[in-house]
Amino acid sequence: MVGAYQGSVGRVILNSDGSFTTVGWPTELRGAASGDPRSRAGSGTWFLTDVDDESSFAVRMSFHEISGYLDSDAGGGYYGDGLMVSGSRKHPHLYSFVGDPDDCDVTTFTRKN
């Protein structure tokens, strides 16, 4: 899963040390500072969930910082989110529903390296 993923709205980089960075995180964040969410930057840690985990996220993410929303160093706590996986081992795609899944608004990230 390690690599750089590009979407139509943003990008996600999953590093081999379990850290990640992102720009343009697709989730609607209540109380986030105004501005274009496509420029929202974030970072934190990630891991793959166990096959038996009942979570809908195959890639679990713990944000330590999201611009205009969260800074764990200053305020403590983390923002949890994640991505689902499709495609193949060679060509994985990460995706997330934006808002209500019944609305079928999906953001997809494709690995670029």
N, C-alpha and C positions, 0 to 999 in steps of 0.2 A: 504494500500500500504506500510505501514511502515514495515521495515524488512531488512534483509541482502539477497542480490541476488548475485548468482554466475554465471559466464559465462565461456565459453571456453578460453576467453582471459583475463578477469578481474573480478572485483566485484564492487558492488555498495551497500552502506548502506544508506537507507532512514530513518532518525530519526523522532520521533513524534514531535519534536520541530521545524520542517521545515528545518533542516540542513541535509546535506548529505556529505559523503566522497566516493571517488572512487579510484580504482587502475586499470590501464589498460583501460583507456577510449578509445573507439574504433574510435572516430572521427579523421580524418586526419587534423592536425593543421599546416597550412602553417606558416613557420617561427619559428616553434618549435625547441628547441635545439635538436641536434642529440642524438641518443640513442634509445633503444627499447621502443616503445610506450606501451608495456605491463607492463612496470614498472612506467608509468606516473601516478602520484598521483594528485588528485584534491579535492576541497571542496567548499561548497557554500550553497545555499538555494534552496528549491524545493517546488512546490505546484501542486495540481491537477487542470487541466483546467476545465472550465465550460462545460457542455454538448453542449451548443450552440456555444462555441468557434470554430472558423474555423481553428485553428492551427492543424497541424497534430500530435502534441505532446499532449498526455494525461497527462504526467508528465513533467512539465516545470522546467528546471534547470538553475540557475544563478551561474556560477562558479566565486568565488572570488579569487581562486588560482588554477593554474595548473602547476605542476613542469616543469621547462624548457620552460614555455610559458607565464604565466600571474601571477602577484601578485598585486591585487587591492590596497593593502596598499601602495605599492611603486609607482605604475604607474596609479592608478585610473581605473575606468571602470570595466566592467564585461564581461564575455564570456557566451552567452546564447546558450543553447542546450536543448535537451529533449529526452524522450523515449516514445514509443508507448506501449500500453498494450494489451495483449491477455490472454487467459486462463479463469479462473473463479475467483470469490472472494476468494475462499479457496486456489486455486493454481494459482496465477497470474504469468505471464511471462512478462518481460519488454524486448523490442527489439528496435534496431536502425539499419538503413541502413548505411553502410560504403561506402562513395563515392556516385556515381551515383546510385539511386534506380533501374534504368533499368538494372544494372549489377547484381542485386539480391544478393549482399553480405550483409548478415544480421548477426548481433551479438545479441544473446538472453541471457537474465539473468533470472535465475529461483530462486524463493524465497527459502531460506534454513532454515528459522525458522518460 
